[in-house]
Amino acid sequence: MQLEVILPLVAYLVVVFGISVYAMRKRSTGTFLNEYFLGSRSMGGIVLAMTLTATYISASSF
């Protein structure tokens, strides 16, 4: 394979692995799931409106 293909692939895998290690360590504190699924209950109305709109548009396309 060429270096132009391998280098971005390896960089992507390293980043994904780093994020997964960070998430695993953060999860052990017990607040990770609450923050991930509920957004720490701190999202504003605009963010929630955009989320609902995106969900509706996605469901309507099928």
N, C-alpha and C positions, 0 to 999 in steps of 0.2 A: 504494500500500500504506500501511498504518498504521504509525506509529512504534513501536507495541508489538510488531510483527512484525519490522520491519527491525532495530531496535536489538539484540535478543538474537541474531539471525542474524549480524550484523556482529561482535558481541563473540565469538561462538563461532568464527567464521572467523579472527579475529585470534589467539585462543588456540591454535587448531590450527596456524596458520602459525608461531607462536612456538615451539611444541613441536617442529615439524618442523625449524626452523632450529637449535634446541638439539641435537636428535638428530643432525643432519647434522654439526655441529661436534664433537660428542662422538664420533661414529663415526670421524672422521679420526685420533683418537688410537690406534685399533686395539683398544681393550678394550671397545668398546661392544657388539659381538656376543656376546662372552663373558659380559658382565654381563646382557645382555638375555635370551638363551636359557638360560643356566645359572644365573642369579641370583647370579653371582659365587661359586657353590658354597657359599653361606653360609645357605641356607634351613634352618630347623629341621624337626624331625620333624612337628610339628603342621601347619605350612604344607604340607608334602608330603602328609600324610594328607588334608587338606582338598582339595588339588588332585586327588588320585586319586579321592576320593569324588565330587567334582563331575564329573570326566571319566566315571566309571562311570554316574552318574545321567543325564548328558546322552546317553550312548550307549544307555542302556536305554530312553530315551523314544522312540527311533526304532525 
